[in-house]
């Protein structure tokens, strides 16, 4: 008996709860950075180090994730790491010194690294099991969870400034979210069946990279594509408003529209992206999308001005929306080790990207720095030419 559309939707919602939870948990503690800054009288360097600790923790988790996936399976690793992230909140609220806060955030980053790999493995397993695209919408729910965490922080802050009270409420909501998710999360993230001998991939009749050079080389190329993609996403988050004010002379009222345009276009495109993936395939979505992002941003930089910049930013949000989900699906097809490597390299891009743009801007100007972002987007398309994307042959879900 074929699985039904109702089964697919229920499993999709369960896995979406994990994505939403991760966005919610991150937004919860990140929204209280000003309170932590005031409590410990931190300067800009200390706050930057605090944020870096989360990224370092995620990177350190990389060698642990693959063996944990093999030992526990994606389901148990996802739920255990999510419960660890729930526990982080009250511990962080009770931390009495800056070094202890650094340690807690480092542990938080390690748990995030584990959950990130496990939940993306779950998303890939969902697509494989039901023969339906789902990953883009799952990534959209991460943004929805971040929005929910930010709204909760704002609401609680109007009632009380207590970080402990805020984190206690958030922890309870997180547990409720996981309680609804756990029973429906897939038992494991099985590898897709091997293609019959002699089969040729759809992309130009070329054999997949796995057949030519082995999974480790395929994972490395996927990781490079992910690095360039996350450089684009991270840089747009951190530098778009400054570019508008410093390079185009935008007012303080218009400057926040930079990240707003990118975010709105990305969320909308991810909500629609799985239908696009079914129609055009993952390979085309990555190559056309990243090329659109890089070209649109480059033309906007050449034109100059606030409104061309906003159009270019919209191209980035639209073009890059499905890139990361498609790369995660391709990495999961290479196995848990490849997925862990690609996720870790993505974290590296998020950490290094904004700093790289700042370094370039410091020695030239921010327009040149943003040009690096445009080049990075195009390099995603270049890397993807050596990736053997495995397209879904049919929708295997009965209605």
N, C-alpha and C positions, 0 to 999 in steps of 0.2 A: 504494500500500500504506500502510495506516494505521500510524503509529508504535505500538510495543508498550508494554505496561506496563513491561517490562524496560528499554526505552530510556529511558522517563520516569524510572524509579528511578535508573538510572546517571547521567543528567544532573542529577537532583536531588541526588544524593550529591556530585557534582563541585562544584556551586554551593554546597551546604551546607558543603563544605570551606573555601570562602572566608569564609563567615560565621563558622565555627568558628575559623578562623585569626585573624580580626580580634579576636574575643573573647579568644583565647589570647594574642595579642601584647600587647594592652592590659593584661590581668591580669598578664603577666610583668613588665613594667616598673613597673606600679603597685604590685605586691606588694613591690617593693624600695625603695619610697619611704623607709621608715625607715632603710635603709642609706645611701641618698643623703643623707638629712637629717643623719645622723651624720658622713658623710665630709666634707661641706662646712659643718658646724655651722650648719644653717639654722634659722631661727625659723618660726613659723606663717605670717608674711606671705610669706616666701620660698617656702615650700611651696605656699601658695595661688597665688602668681605662677607657679610651675612648672606647676601644674595648669591655670591659665588659659592658659598658652602653647600647650598642646595644643588647647584650644578656639579660640583665636585663629587658629592655623594652619589648622584645619578651616574656619573662616569665610573666611579669605583664599583658600582653594582654590576657593571658589565660582565666581569669574569665569573660572577656568582649566578647570573640569571640562567644561562644555558644548563648547568648541572641541576639547578633547582627546578627548571622546567621538566627535565627528564625524570627527576625524582618525585616531584609533587604533581606534575601536570599543570596545564595552564589554569584550570579552574581553581584548584586549591592555592596556587601561587597568587592568583589575582585576589582571592578573598582574604588570605592571610596578610598580604601586603596592604590591602585596603583597611583591614582592622588595625594594622600598625599605624597607618596614617590617622585613623580616628584617635588612637592613644596619644599621638604626638600633640594634639591640640591642648588637652589639659596639662600635659607636662610642660609645654611651652609657656602656657599661662602662669605656671607656678615657678618657672625658672628664675633664680635669684641673682644671676650674674651673667655678664656678657659671654664669657667662655662657655658657660653651660648652654646658653641660647645657640651659640655656634654649633655645639655638639648636637643639639636637638634638631637643628635645621639640616645638618649633615645627614643624620639618620633619616630625616624626612626625605631627603634627596635619594637615598638608597632605596627606600620603600617606593618612591615615585618611579625610579628606574625599573624596579621589578614589576610594578603594576602596569607601567606603560607597555612593556614587552608582552606581559600575559594578556592584557585586554586586547591588544592588537592581534595576538595569536587567536584569541577568541573570535574577533571579528573576521579574520581570514577563515577560520573553521566554519563560521556561520555561512559565509559565501560558498565554501566548498560543499558543505552538507546540503544546502538548499538550492544551489545553482542560481543564486540571485545576488546582485550587487547590493551591498549594505554599508561598506566602510565609510563612504563620504558622509552619510547621514549620522553614523556613529561619531565621527569627528566633529560634526556640527553640535552634537549634544555636549561635547566638552566645553564649547563656547557658551552653551546655555547654562551649564553648571557654574561656570565662572561668573556669568551674569547673576545667577541666583545667589552665589556667595557674596558678591558685591552689594546686592540689594539687602540681604540679611544684615550685613555689617552696617549699612546705613540705617536700617530700621532699628537695630539694637542700640546703635550709638545715640539715637534720639531719645532713648529711654534711660540708658546708663552708659557711662564711659568705661565700665569694668570689662577688661579683657577676659577675665575668668568667666564672667557670666556669658559673654558672647561666645567664647569657645565651648562652653558647656552646652549651650543651645545647639551650636553647630555640630558637636559630637553626637548629640541625640539624633538630630536629623540625618547625619551620616549613617548611623547605625540602622535607622529605619529604611534608608535608601538601600543599604546592603541587604537587609532582611528581605526586602521585596525582590532583590536581584538574585540572591544565592541559589534558590531552588531551580531556577530556569537557566542558569549559566551552563553552557555546554560542558560535558564531563571532561573532555580533552580537546586538543587542537590537532586532529590527525593530519598527517602529511597527505597531499593530494596523490592519487594513484599515478604510477609512472606511465608515460606515454608508450604505446606499442612501438616495437622496433620498426624503424623505417619511417615513422611519422615525421612530418615536417611542420614546424610552427607556421602560423599564419603570416608572420611578419616577413615578407619578402623572400620566403622560401629558405631563409637561413636557419641553421640550427641554433638552439638556445645556447647561451654562454656556458651553461652548466655542462653541456656535452663537449664543449671545446676545451675548457680550461679548468673545470672542477668548481665545486660550490664555493670554495674560499675566494676565488677570483670574482665570481658573480656577486658574492656578498660585498666585496671591496668596491666594485663598481656601483652597486646599489647604495653603499654607504657614502661614496663620493657625491652621488646625485642627491642623497638626503642632506649632506652637509651644505651643498650649494642652495638647496631649497630652504633649509632652516636659516641660513644666513639671510636670505631674502625676507623671510617672515620676521625674524628677530630685528633686523635693521629697520624694517618699516614700522614696527611697534615703537622703537626707541628714537628714531631720527626723523620721522615724517613731519612732526609738528615743528621741530627746529628748522628743518629745511624750509618750510613755508614762511616762518618768521624771518630767518636770517638771509635766505637767498631770493625769496619772492616778495618780501615786504608785507606779508599777510598780517592782518590785525590779530590781536589776542583772541578775538571772537571767532575768527576763521581758522586759526591754527589747529584747534582740536579736531576739525573736520578731516584732517589727514588720516589719523588712525581710525576715525569713525567710518570713513569711506572704505578703507581697506577691510575693516572688520565686517561691516554690513554686507559688502559684496561677497566676502569669503563665506559668511554664514549662509546667505541665500544660495550661493553656488553649491555649497556642500549639501544643502537640503535637496537640491535638484540633481546633484552630481551623479548619483547612482543610476538614474535614468539615462543620463548622458553616457555613462560608462557602458551600460547595456547596449546602447545604440552604436557607439563609435569605438569602444574598446579602450582598455587601460593605456596601451602604448600611445594611441593617438591623443588621449586626454593629457598625458604627461608631456608629450612633445609639443603639441599645439598650444597647450596651456602655458607652459613655461616660456615658449617663444613669444606668445602674446604678451606675457608679463614683461619680459625683457625689452621687447621692441616698443611696447606702449610707454614704459617708463623712460626709455632712451629718447623717444620723440618728445616726450613732455619736458625732459631736461634741456633738449636742444631748443625747444620753443620758448622756454622760460615763462614766468608768470604763475600766479596762484591757480587760476582755473585750468590751464593745461596740466599743472601738477596734479590737481585733484582727478582729472581724467586719467592721467598716467597711473595714479594710485589705485583707481578703480580697476584698471587693466591688471594690476598686480593681484588685487584681491580675487578677481574673477579667474584669472589664469592659474594662480597657484593653489586654488581651493582644493582641487582634487589630486594634486601632485603627491602630497604626503600620504593620503590614504592609499593611492595606487602603489606607491613604493613600499609601504608596509605589507600589502598583499603579496607583492612580488618577493619580498624578503621572507615572509612566512613560508612561501612555497619552497624556499631553499633550506628550511629547517630552523629549529630554535636557536642554534648558534648564529646563523646568519641574521635572524631577526634581532637578537641581542646586540650584535655588532652594528647593525644599521641604526637601531635605536640609540646606541651610545654615540655613534658618529653624528646623529641628528642633534643630540644634546650638545656636542662639541660645537656644531654650527651655531646653535642658539647662544652659546656662551661667547664664542669667538667673533661672531658676525658683527654685533654692535661695536665691539672694541676695535675690530679691523676698520670699520667705517670711520670711527673716531680718529684712529691713527692716520688714515689717508686724509681726512678732512683737516687734521691739525697741520699737516705738511703741505696741503694745497688749499682746497676749499670744500664745502659740503656738497657742491654740485658734483665735483669729481668723486667724492665719497659715495654719493648716490649712484653714480655711473658704475661703480663696482657692484652695486646691488643689481643693476640691469644686466651686467655681464654674468653675474652668478646665476641669474634666472636662465639665461641662454645656455650656460654650461650644464644645467640640469637636462635640457633637451639633448645636448651632445652626449652626456653620459648615458642617457636612456637608449641611445642607438645600439649599445652593447648589452642591453638587458633583454632576456627572453621572456617577455610578459606572456602569461598563460591566460588566454581569454576564456570566458564561459561559453560553452557550446550551446546551451539551451537553458530555459527556465525549468527547473526540476520540481517545482512546487505546484501541486494541484489546487484548484480553486473550489 
